[in-house]
Amino acid sequence: MLRSPAWSIASLLLLAAATAAQPPLDIGSRLELFIDDALVDELTGSARRVLHHPEPREVIYQPNGPAEGATSAYYTLLREGNLARLYFRGTGDEGASHPEFTCVAESIDGGPFTRPELGLVEFNGSTANNIIHDGVAVHNFTPFIDTRPGVPADERYKAVGGRQLYPLASADGLHWRQLSDEPVITDGAFDSQNVAFWDAARGQYVCYFRTFQEGMRHIGRATSDDFLHWSPTEQLRFNRPPEQLYTNNILPYFREPSLLIGMPARFLPQRQKLANHHSPGVSDALLMVSRDGLNFHRWAEAFLQPGPDPRNWGDRTNYPVWALEQTSPTEMSVYWWEHYRFPSLAIRRGTLRIDGFVSVQAGADGGTLLTRPFTYTGGRLQLNYATSAAGGLRVEVCDEAGAPLPGLALSAEQELFGNVIDETVVWPAGGDLAAHAGQPVRLRFHLRDADLYSFRFVE
């Protein structure tokens, strides 16, 4: 059996004293990712947290219909059953004079997105088009499917939009009505995609929208119990200095709704890469996460980069679509728009591993992750990890001071290798995880040419 690293009495006492001021985090059976450092105490050897990036896949839609064009923007993808709808602001090419509309494209059973002829709004003398709205919310109309328990059938879809935010509702996602003659959120700067949804983990509606702080585009939020009466605006708090955040794209993570994932578009208005382009500025997208909806851990490095295509180095491109969804047992998809202001404007899909935003990664020479103390419920530990053919991962459960618990220490026989989303750890010595549920513990992971993406305790 392999032994844990030697821990002197003095070092254990120092470790215990360093964490005594922080009560153990109660994670229950929650899925824990490494997007933030809430559970990371020490990384040694070659272990480090690594930000991963979407792999570009196919183009799913090009907004080049009669009511659309090269400055169409602010896309939302909603999926229900076998129907997927892409909602967006329809605007023309540069110099086009037609007004803004809210348009939709549809996909059935995963097929290509097409423009339905809905017969709802007249344009150029015909209603045979894909326009669903031309009212006060048209500039940045952003819908969601309301999952609040007991929501009326005729309000199953909701939306916010406008230069000040109006609430809207719909039974089918196509026929919309305003819920108020007056805007319900007015303290902000709303020329952006502003998003609202039912936050089930906190039992309230929440809206994230554009504000300004210290002269920079920023993000604020308001909350509501009924979607009509909203709290005063609160400014989000970040772990990094202000940057120009044009959109926010915050939503609950589908595998762990208590985590709010954001993919804000970062705008650098002072930079210009393309000579004679219509407007200055370049953009990419960041990644951020919150455990309470107000305090966010934001990565400084780009989550989504412009890449080698020159048309992605114009202004206001590389903006994420408001969507994040599982598209296979091992894969999730994100979406973004490319080539803003070009006739080739398109929505592209990209893929990540499930939970694969960030991993704790170690090279062939190995590294160790020691978590902060926490309590849990359940009797099994599941890991999402990947190794090389020669790599591996081992884990032990320790007490609050960092000493391995009986039967749950490292062993050579326990080493995991492969590429698995949810693998249950087995200790050959037969340790009983359930016996320590509710007690402060730590996990110590030893990784060798491996990535650890997430863990969870289950019954």
C-alpha positions, 0 to 999 in steps of 0.5 A: 500500500502507498502511504500518504506524504509524511505530515509532521504534528507541527505541519498538521497543527499549522494547517488546522490553524490556518483553516479554523477561521473558515467554517467547513463548506456544506456541499451536501450532494452538490456537484462541485466544479473547479471554475472557482477556487471555493474548494481549492486549498493547495495545488502542489507539483505540476497541478494547476487549474486550467481553463478550457475552450469550446471546440468550434463545430458547425454553423447552425444558422445564417440570418440573411432572410428579408427581415434579417441581416449583418447586424442581427444580434442578441440571440437566445436558444430555447429547446422544448421537446423536439422543438428548438427556437432561436430568437434574435433581433432582426436588422439589416445590413449596413445602410439598410433602412428597415426597422428592428424586429424580433425574429425566430428560426426553428429546428425540429428533431435536431434538423437544420434551423429554418425560417417559419412563415408565421403570419404575425407581423407585416413586413414589406406588404406580407406576413409570410415571415418569421417575425414575432414582435415589433413592439417596445421590447424589440431591440433586445427581446430575450425570452425564457421558459418559466419553470416556476412551480404553478406558473399559469399556462398563458405565461409559460414563456416570459421575456424582458426587453426594451430601452427600459425593461418591459415584462412580456408573457406568452403561452406558446413562445410566438404570441406575446403580450406585455404584462405592464404598460410601464417598464418594470426595471429602469435603473440601468443602461439596457442597450444590450442583451438583458436576461431574466429567468426563474432561479429555482435554487434561490426561489425567485426571478432574477434579471441580469442587465447592463449597467455602468460602473466607473465609466465601464460597461458593467452588469447589475441585477434585480430580483422579483417574486412575481416578475412585475415588482423588482428590487433595486439594482445591485452591481455584481461584484467580481474578483478582478478589475473592471472590464467592458462587459457588453452582454452577460449570458448568465444562466443556471448550470443544467447539472447543478442549478445552484451554480450560475454560469456567465459567458459575458462578451468582453468589448475593447472599444479602443482597439481596431484590427481591420482597416476601414472597418465600420466601427472600432473595437474587438471582442471575445468572451469570458467565463464566470461563475457565482454561488450566490448570484451576486459575487462572481469569480471571473477568469481573466483569460478569454473563454472564446477567442476570435481565432484566425478568421479576419472577419472575427476581428471586427467589432461586436463579434464572438458574442455568445448566444444565451444558451448552454445545453447538453447535446450528448451523454459526454458533451455540452454545447455553447453557441456564438455569432461570427462575422458581425457586420459581414454578409456571412454573419452566422451562428456557430455551435461549439462543444465542451466536455460535460463539466469541462469549463475548467479542470485541475490538471497535472503533467506526467511528473504529477501533482496534488490538489488538497481541498478546503474542509467541507461536509457532505451527504451520501455514501459514494464519491463520483468523479469526472476525470480523464487521463492519458494511457499512462496517467492516473488519479488517486484520491483519499479522504482526510480529516479536517487537519489533513490526516487520511481517514481509516480505510480511505487513504491512498493505495496503488490498487485504487488508481483510476485511469481512463475517460469517465464522466461519473465514476464511483471511487472504490477504496480497496481497504473498504473505508465507509464514506457514509460513516463520515457524512456530516463531518468536516473532511478534505479530499486529497487528489494525486494526479499524473497526466490527468484532468479532474473536472468535477466531483459529487457525493451521492447516496 
